[in-house]
Amino acid sequence: MKKISLDENWTFRWGYLDSVGSLENDKGLQVNLPHDAMIGTEVSKDCYAACDSGFFNGGICNYTKFLFVPAEWKGQKLGLKFDGVMMNATVDINGCKVAGQNYGYAPFYVDITPYLAYGEENRITVNVNSGSVSNSRWYTGLGLYRGVMLCRSPLLYIADDGIYAYTSEVSGDTAFVKAQVEVVNDTQENRLVEVCTELIPDGEETVAALSKSVIFVAANSREKAYLSINLKNPKVWDCDNPNLYKLKATVKSKGEYRTCLEEKDDIPADEAGLLFGVRTISADAERGLLINGKSVKLKGGCLHHDNGLLGAVSLYEAEARKIRKLKEVGFNAIRTAHNPPSSVLVEACERLGMYIFDEAFDAWWVGKRAGDYSQYFEANCKKDLTAFVKRDRSSPAVIIWSTGNEIPERGGLAKGYSRATQLARAIKELDPTRPVSNGICSMWSGLDDKLASGQYLAQNVNIGVYENLWEKATEPFTNGLDIVGYNYMEDQYEKDHEMFPQRVILGSENFPNQIGYRWPFIESHPYVIGDFTWTAWDYLGEAGLGKSFYADKDDPIINKKPWEIMPQQTSHFPYRTAEDADYDITGRLLPQGEYRSVVWGSEKTYLYSRDPAAYDKVEMMTFWGFPQFMKKWTYPGFEGKPVKLAVFSRAQEVEVFVNGKSIGRRKVSCEAPMPNMAEFETVYEPGRVEAVSYVDGKEVSRDSLSTVGQGAEIKLTCAKKSLKADGHDAACVMIDIVDSEGRTVPDAAIKLTAKVEGPASLAGFGSGNPITDENYTDETSVTYRGQACAVLRSGYKDGESKLTVYAEGFEPKTLFLE
């Protein structure tokens, strides 16, 4: 099956397109896919979804493309493959509705063969509708945000996502690989078909191993070929060594079978392929998680699907940049919270080496928001789950499936126990090689009125319910799960291991500020295989989930519990991002991520200050918050005033110097709430403050902060030097306002204007500011803490692209990309 990208040059319109005549009423806007219609809209205070969506509104829109289909393609199979459409999509061909898809995250294939006119142009129209009420607990985006492929093949062909391969064993110098190839026969004749599979090292041409088989496929039916491939001297795949092979499958008719074979050479061969890695996996309570026979602890981060300034648009380079940066901190795993990811994110993890905890749903039949997937679950879950698993099941990066997250049915209500078992069983039938899990939270919901009455039902806390309620209520729900995901319940691990000694436990979602005192337990207990922080990368929506702020000591708000300062109560317009992550939406590493890297083994020292203006105030944080540590030593007007300092370090002791004078040496804390930290207090004086870490009296590393001057220059930094002319490449240009010595000015809030010339376009422009009403598709933005980011997306023409950034009072700065 040949796949051709159709992403170039679609016409986008707002509203519902119901006839060809409507095209004349609105000329529309030319766009390239992937495209997010929502990210370019203005946020509004009266948005129905409010902080859930970051105050972005949904809507109805449509995309149209005219496709010329050559006359010689008649008699072939033609289809469209969508990696995801957000949401409630209908697909029309030449004015005829041919398919519908509700779930915005699941891939789907549409056979368009019966509806095409050959030798002519054909109109493809996709209508999408995100609804008039809140459809999610986070920003979803809107539209064809993952792209479209045209699939073309003869009438005897490999089914869409019809190749499945896995490593059954690696023994000695041989990897034993099992493969299945699903062959479709849309002819009127029974056929004998030769199926061949080849393993070729990625980037090479020499075949390393192959296997052939002849199968019978009846007329107008499909059949699977089962093959064994013995690969000598394999290079195994893991997160540190992402060795890949191309698995190529070829099917060719040997002829018609009536009472015997009548040889014919009337149908061309069909080919398909995928990336494959030799990788085995197992998990048990005695040995923990084993990848290729070696023990692995998952250093995980949850990821929502948006790409910050790009909205929901998923481009390979945007996803790969995210994975590269997460690996720099020490992450080896991501959780696709709470839905199927894009195929390009999966590919980035395959190529760069990142394990995936691959999740299907955030809601089943019982909803969490009025317009969410629960409306369609009963009718569509089997179809959507099957499409998701079949797409990803050959990926070496995918190591665990998840049937859902914080499902309200976890206590058995609404046939929850039966549904849980059925979903786990459905995955095992499609892929018996990987463990199945589910992110299960405490019983703040999911109880009937009798049990819930009088209980404290704040989210993700377990206060006031009787002993072992969670264990008793969820045990039937875990039937069929190989790994039980615990959301925010680390305190249950030890007790539950005694109750369920064979259970494999995974911290599927946990508070970011607790990693320091939680991680040692995970490392020392094999039945707990890892931890996934909420969250690794900041995202749009769930605005202010991880907020922290200062309040006066006489402010009544200081008496509120963390749950009482959650988004719905305090994240008012224009709060936009969750503000709970190791990286902000532009890819800047935050103190939370630096702290995690130290907990996970970094020998670096990280020095921060606290704002002296808040010295006598009380810091308030949600459960997902992180203390307000600043990479800053510029506080004009606070000279001689008290100021607090914090140092992250794995060393035994830390000493701090202010302008060369020691203010003391302290032991690094090993205790909760934040091990690997030492705190100091001094008075602010401009200059330089430095922290030095010691082990056995010897320096191991140091960090410093300096008082900076006024903004003197715009600084542009980009890791890429060129863009491929494929319409899908992207480059993130980091923008800093720096002083005369090249240091970022931490308080600079400078209005910038960005202009792009050449074949590239300005796909996103903004900052990591969590509270803003800026439009990321505009050419203007204001720096946040002296920083901003511009994302350039390639076009389909070769040539040099130029980004110029302007600001009043500064010389313009220009960056070129070939």
N, C-alpha and C positions, 0 to 999 in steps of 0.2 A: 504494500500500500504506500504509494508515494504521497508525501505530505508537502503542501505548498502553503506558505504563509499568505494570508489574505489581509494582513494588518495595515497595509498602505492604503490611504486615501478613501475613507468612509465619509459619508455626510451625516452629521449629527444634528438633531432637532429636538427641541422640547415638545412635550405632548405626545399623544398617541396617534400613530400614522395608520389609518384604516383603509386607504385607497391610493391608487397611483395618482389620482387627481390632486391629492393633498401635497404632492411634491412641488406643484406649481405655486402653492400658497406661501411656502416658506423655503427659500433657497438653502437654508441651513448653513452649517459651518463645517469646513473640511478638517478632518482630524485623522491622525494615525492611531491605531490600536497598539498596545493597551491604552484605554482612555477612561478616566474617572470624571463623570459629569458633575459630581457633587463638590469636588475640591475647589472648583472655580466659582462656586456660588458664595454669596454673602451670608455670613452668620447672622442670626437674629435673636433678639432677647425673648421673643415669644415662640421660639421653636418648640414644637410639641415634645420632642425627645429630650430637650434641654441639655443638661450636662452629660447625659448618656452618649450623645453624638457629638459633643463639643459644640453644641448649638448650630450644627449644620442641619439643614432641612433636606428631606428626601424629595421625591418627585417622580414624574413620568417623562420618559424620553425615548427616542428611537434612533436607530442607526440604519443607514441604507448604503448598499454597494451594488453597482452593476458589474456583473461578471460575464465575460464572453466565454461561451462554451463551444469549442471547435466541433465541427460536424463529425470528425473522425473519432471523437470520444463516445459516440453513440454505441451502445452495446457494452460499455464499461460501467463500473460501480463508482458513484460519486457521493461524497458525504461531507458534512461540516463537523469539525471537532472544536467544541468550546471547552476551554479549560476552567471556565467559571464565568457566569454572568450575574450581576447583582441588580435585581433579583426579579422573580415572577416574570420570566422572559417568555415571549412567544416568537417563533421563527416563521417568517413568511417567505415563500418562493413564488415570484410572479403573481403576488396577490392572494396566494392560497396559504392558509395557516397549515404548517406541516409538523410543528412540535411545540411543546411547552415545557418549561423547567422552572420550578419554584425556588429550590434551594440555590442560593447564590454562590456557594463555595464548591459544589460538586461538579466534576467534569461531565460532559454529556456529548453524545454523538447523534447526528441527525442524517438519515439517509435521504438525499434529495434527488436521487436518480429518477423517480417517476414524475417529477414536476418540472424538469428542465426542457427548454427549447434549444436544440442543437444548431450550431452555426449562427447563433444569435446571442444578444445580450440578455441576461437574466437578472431580475431584481431580487436581491436579498435584503429583507428588512427584519430587524430585531427590535421589538418593543420591550421596554423594561419598566417596572413599576415597583418602587420601594415602599409604597403604601402611604397613607395619610397619618398613621400613628407610629409610635416607636416600634421598630422591628428588631432591635438589638440592644444589648447593654453597652455597646461601644460603636465607634464610627465604622460604617460598612462601606462607604463609597456607593457609587451608582453607575451602572453601565457595563460596557464590554472591557472590563478592567484587566483581563488576562489574555486577550487575543483569540484569534480564530485561524484554524487551519483547514484548507481544502484537501480532502483525502480522495485519491483516485487509484483504481485498481481494476484488473480484469474481473470477470464474473466468478472466478475461482481464486480466492484471496485469503489473506490472514486477517482475522477479525480485528477490529479496533481494540487496542490493549489486549491482544490475543496471545502474547508471549508471556510465559511465566517460567522463571528459572530460580533455582536455589541450590545452595551447597549442602548436600546431605552429610558429607564427612570430608575431612582432610586427614589423610593417613600417609605417613612417610613423605614421599615426594609426589603424591597424587591428590588432587582435589576431585571428588566425585560429585558431579553436577547433574541435577535432574532438570529437565526442561519439558514444558508443555507448549504446543503450538496449536491454537484453535483455527481450523480451516473452515471456511464458508464456501459452499457450492451453490451458487444462484443460477446454475444452468438447469436444463430440463433432463439431464443425463446423469446416471450414476458414474462416478469417476474413481479411478485409482490415482492416488496422488503421492508423489515423492516429496518428503519433507526433510530438509537438511538444516542443521544448526551448526554454526561456527563460532568459536571464541577467538577474538583477535585483540591483542593488547591495544588499548586506546592510543590512537595516534600512530599506529603502525599498520602495515598491510599484510604481514605474514600471519597465516592462520596457525594458532597454537593448538587447537583441538577441534574436532568436528564429529558429528554423528548424523546418520541418515536412517530413514524408515519410510516404508510405503504403507499408506492407510487407505481405507475405503471411505468415501464420503458420498452418501446418497444424494440424489437430485433434490434441490431446494432444501438442503439441511446443512448442518455443521457437525464437525467431529474434531476431537483433540488427538494430536499425535504426542505420544509419550516417549521421550528420548533420554538416554544416559550419555553424558559426555565426561570422559576421563581426561583431566587436564594435568599434564606432567609439569613439575617444577613451578607450581603456581605462585604468584605474588598475591598475598592475601590483602584484604581491605580492612582498615580500621581507621580511627580518627587521626592517628599520627602518620599513617601510611596509606593514603587513599588511592591504592592501585586499582585501576579500572580496566575492564575489557569491554569491547563491543560484542554483543551477542547478536549475530545476524541470522535470521531465519529466511529460508527460501522454500516456496511451494511451487511444484510444477506438475501439471497433469501428465500422466502416462497414457491416458486414453480413456475411452468409455468402457465400463464393465457392464456386460449384459449377462450372458452365461459364462463368458470368459472375457479376457481383456482384448479389446479392439484398439490397437495403438493409434493414437492421433497426436498431431502436433499443432492443434488449432487454438490453444489458449496460451498466451505468454506467461512466463513465470512471474510470481509476485514475491516481493521482498519486504521485510520490516526488520527493525533492530531496536536495541535499547542498550543503555549502559548497565554493566553488570560487575559486581565485585565478589570475589571469593571470600565468604564470611560465614562463620557459624555463630550461633547464639544459644545460650541456655541460662536458666535462672532457677535457683532453689535456695532454701533457707540455710542450708549448711555451707554452701560455697559462694553464694551470692550470684551476681551477674557475671557470666563468662562470655567474652567475645574472643573467638578463635582459641578457646581454652584458657584464656588469661583473665584474671579478676579485674573488673572495671567498676569504679564508682562514678555515677553520673553526676557531673558538675553541670547542672542544667539551668536553663532559663526559659520562661514562658514568653512566647512572641505572639502578639496580634498580627494581623495580616497587612496593615497599612505600612506605607513607606514614607511617613512624615510629610515633607513638603510636596511629595508626589501624590498624596492621598493614597487610594487603594491600588494605583497602578503598580503592576509587578513586572519589573525588568530584571533580566539576569544580573546585570552589573550592580543594580541596587541591592539585590538579595545577597550577592556574593560579597559585596563590601561589608554588609552587616555581619555575615558569617566570619569573615576575616578578622574583623574587629573583636567579635566575641571570643574568638580563639586567643587573641592577644591577652585578654584578661585571665583566661584559663578555662572557659566554658568548653565542654566537649559534647554537649547535648542541648537540643531545643525541644520544646513542646509546642505544637502548632495549636495554640489556644485561640478559640475552641472549635476548630473546624478544619477541613481539608485545606492544605496549603496550595500554593501555585506549583505547577510542575517545574518552573525555573528555580524556585527555592529548593525543591528536592534535588535538582541537578547541582546547584551550588554546594549543597551539603555533600553530595557524592564526590564532587571534584575537589573540594577543599578539606573534607574530613570532619564531619559533624554528625553525631547520632541524632535520629529523629524519633520522638515520641509522638506518633501520628494520630491526631484526634479527629473524630467524626462529627460530634454534635454537642451543642450547648444546651439543647432542650429536646425532650422527647414529646410525649403527648400532652404533658402538663407544661404550660407556658411560663415564661419569665417576663415577657413583655407582650403587649396586646397583639402586635403584628409579627411575632417571631415564627420560627420554623414549626412550632407545635401545631400550627394550623394544618400543616401538610405532612406531618410525620407519619401518621397512620397509613396514608396512601402511598407515600414516596420513600420511606426510609430504606426499604429493601433495595430499590433501584439506585438510590443515591449512595448507600453504603457499598454496594457491589461495584459501582463505577469508581469510587474512591479507592477501594482496596485493589481492584484490578490494575489501576494505573500505577500504584506505588509498590506493589508486592514483590517486584523483582529488584527493587532498589536496595543496595547494601546499607545505605544510610538509615533506612527505616528499621528500627530494632524492636519497637513496641507499638501495638495498636491500642487506641483508646476508644471505647464505645461512647464516652460522654464525660461531661463535667458538671459536678454539683447538681445532679439530676434530682428534681423534686420527688420522683418516684422511688428514691433509694430506700425508703422505709416500707415499701410494699404497696403504697396507695396506687390506684389507677393501674392495676396489673403490673406494678413495677418489677416485682420479682420475676415474673414470666418474661417481660420484655427484656430485662437484663440478660437472662440466660439465652433468649432467642438471638439477641444481637451478638453475643459472644460466640454462639454456635455458628452463626452466619459467617463471621470472619474466619473461624477455624476451618469451615468448609472451603472457603476461597484460598486460605493460606494457613496450613497447619504448622508452619515452621517458626512463627514468631509468637511470643507471649501476648496475651490480651489483658488490658487493664481498664481502669475507669477512675477518674478523679473524684473521690467521695469525700464530702465535707461533713461536718457535725450536724446535729439535728436542729438547726435553727429554722429549718422548714422541713416539710415532708412528714409531719406528724398529724394525726387526726385531732379533732378538737379536744378530745378527752386528755390526750397526752400533752398537747400544746398549752392547754389552759393553765395560766399562772406561771409559765416558764419565761425565762429571759431569753428572747429569741433574736438577739443581735447576731448579725452575720459572722460566721466562722469563729464563734466562741461557744464553749460548752459549759455553761454555768447554769446550775439550778435543775438540770435534768438528772434523773436518778442514775445510780451507778450502773455502768455497763449497758446503758440504753443504746448507745451507738452500736456497740458490738452485736447486741441481740437484734436490733432493728435491721442492720445492714448485712448480717451473715448470709441470709438467703439471696440477697442482691449480688453477693460476690461469687455466687455459683457460676462457674465457667471462666472466672478470671484467674489468670496465672500469676498476676502481680496485682496487689491491691494498692490503689493510689490513695494516699492520705493527704487531704488538703488542710493545712494549718493544724495538724494534730500530732506534732512531734512528741508531746508529753504522753501520748498513748502507746508509743512504740514498744516500750519495755513490757508494759502490762499485757498488751495484745499478743506479744510474742509468747508469753506464758499461756495465754488462752488458746492461741492458734500457732503452735510451734512450727508447723510446716508452711506458714504463710510468708510469702515474699512481700516486703513492704517497700513502697516508693513514696518519697515526699513529693507528690505530684504538684503541689503549689504551696509556697511558704513565704512568710514575711521577710522582706529583704534585710531588715536591721537585726535579724536574729541569727544570721549565718555563722557569726563568730563563735557562739557557744553551742550551736547545734551540730556543726560539722564534725567535731571530734567524735561524737557518738556515732555518727554515720560511718566514719572511717573505721571504727573499731568493732562494728557489729555487721557481720556478713548478711544477715537477713534484711537489712536496710540497704538498698542498692543505690540510693542517690537522693538528690534534692533539686527541685526546680523552683527558682525564685520568681516571685511576681513583682517586677518583671525585668527582663534583661534589657529591653529597648523601649523607650517611651513611645507612646502612641496617642492617637487622637480619640477623644471620647473618654468615658468614665472619668470625666474631668476632675482633677483635684483628688483622685483616689489616694495619692501618696503625699498630700500636702503637709507641710509643717509651717508654723508661723509663731510669732511671739505675741504674748498678751500681757498687759499690765497685771500686777498682782491683785489689784482690786476689781479686775474685770470678771463678771460672773461666768464668762465662758471657760475660765480655768477649772471650774468644777464639773465640766462636761466630760463624759467618757469618750474614748476615741471614736466609738461608733456614732456618737452624737455630733461629730464634726465631719461626717462623711459627705460625699458630693451633694446628695440631695438636699442637705441642710445648709451647706456653706459654699458650694461651688457655683457662684452666681455668674451671670454673663459678664464678660466674655471668656470665662475659663475654658480652655481648649484641650490640654493634654492631661494624661493621668498623673504625670510628675512623680513616678514611683520607680524609676529605672536606673540601671547602671550607665546607660548612654541616653543622651537626649535625642530628640527626633532628627537632629542633623548629624549625629554620630560623634558628638563630643563626649568623652569619658567623664563621668561625674564622680564625686567622692565615694558614693555607694559602690561603684565598680572598682575603685582603687582599694577600698576596704576588702572587698571580696577577693581580689587578687592576692592580698596579703594573707588572708585566712587560708587560701588555697596554696600558699607556698612561696609567693614572691618575697625576695629579700630586700626589695626597695623600701625606702622610707617616704612617707607622705605627710607633709606639714600643712596645717590649716589654721585659720583664725576664726573666731566668732565675732560678729558685729558688736563693737563696743556700745553702740546705741541700745543694744538689747541686754546689756550686762545685768540689769536688775529685773528683767522680765522673765516670764514663764514660757518655755517652749511647748507648744501644743502640736501633737502629731496624730494622724490617723494610724491605724494598725500598719499601713503600708508606707508610712513616712520614714524619713531618714533625717538625722540631725542636720541643722543648717551650718555645715562646715564650709568655709570659703577659702579659695586659693587667692588670698588677697592680703596685702599689708599697706593699704592706702586708705586712711581714714582721716581726712583733713577736718580739723576742728575738735578732734578727740585726743590731742596731744596731752600726755600726763594722766589720761583717764584709764581705768582698769580695763583689761581685755583678756579674754581666755584663748588658749591655744590647744590644739589637739594634734596628736601624732599617731599615725598608723604604722606599726612595725612588728615584725616577728622576733626582733632581738630581745635580749634580756633587759637592757636599759636604754634610755634615751636621754640625751642632754640637749638643752635648748640655749642658744646664744642670741642675744639682741645686740646688734651692732658690735659684735665681738666679745660681749660680756656674758658669761654664763649666768642663767637665772635658775639653774639647778639640774640635777640628774635624777631621774626616777625610774623605778622598775616598770616594765610594761605589764599591764594588767593581764591576768590569765582567767579572769572571772567575768561572768555575765554582769551587766547586759552587753558590754562590748569588749571582749578579750582582744588582744593585739592592739591596744590603744593606751597611750599615756596622755594625761592632761596637765596643763600648766596655766599659771596666771601671772600676768605682769602688767605694766602700764605701757600704753602705746607711745612709741616715739618713732618718727619716720626713719627710714634706713633699710636695714636688712635683718631678718630673723632667720635663724638656721637651726635645724634639728639633726642630730647625729646619733645613729644607732650603734650599740656596742654588744658584742658577744664575747664573753670572757675578757672584757676590758679592751677588745680590739674593735676598731671601727669596721662596720660592714657596709654602710650606705648612709647617705645624707640627702636632705632636701632643704630648700630655702624659699623664702618669699621676700620681695623687695617692694619698696614704695616706688610707684611709677609716676611719670610726669604726665603732662597733657598729651592728648592725642595729636600725633604729628603726621601720621601716614596711614594709608590703607594698605593692608598686606593681603595678597591672594596666594593661596596654597592649594595645589591639586596633585594627587598621586598619579593621575593619568596624563600622558602627553599627547594622546591621539584618540579619535573616535572612529569606530567602524561605521561605514555608510550603510547600515542595515536597518535603521529606524528604531533599534532597540538598545543601542549602547548609551551609556550615561556617564557623566563625570560630575563629582561633587567638588565644588570649589569652596574652600573654607576662607572666610573673610574675617580679618581681625583689624580692629583699630589699635595701632601700636604707638608708643611714645618714641622719642628720638633715639632710644637705645634698642628699639625693636621689641619691647615688652607690651603684651596686651593690656589695655587700659580697662580695668574691671568694671568701672562705672559708666563707661561710654555708651550713651544712647544716641546714636548718630543716624539720621535719616539717609539711606542709601538709595541710589537708582542704578539699575543694571540694564545694560543694553547688549544684545547679542547680534553679531553679524556673521553671515556665512550660512552653511547648510544646517547647522545645529539650531536648536530653539531653547528658550529659557523655560524649562519644564517646571521649575519650582524655585521660589525665592523667599527666604524668611529666616527665622532664628529659632532657638530652643525655648523661647519665652512661653511659659505655660498659660499665660493670661494675655490674650491678644485678640483683636478683631481683624487683623491683617488678612488679606487675600493672598495666598501663596502663589497665585498665578499672575499677580501684578508685577510691575517692574520696580516697585518701591518696597522698602522694608526698613525697620529701625533695629539697630544692633541691640542685642541683649547681653549684658555683661561684656560689652565690647566686641561681640561676635555675631556673625550671620553666616549664611550658606546660600550658594546658588547652585542649582542642578541644571546642567546642560544635557539635552538629549539629542542624539544624532538624527540626521535626516537620511534620505535615500540617495543623496548626491555626494560625490567626493569633493573635497576642498577644505581649506583652512577656515576654522571658526574662531571668532574673536569675542571675548567677554570684556566689557569695560564697566567698571564700577565707579560711580561718581558720588561725591558728598560735598556739600557746601563747606568751603574753607580748606579742602584737601585737594591735592593733585589727583586727577583720575588715574586709576590703575588698570592695566590691560593684561589679559592672559590669552595666549593662543593655543589652540588644539588643532593638530593636523587632521 
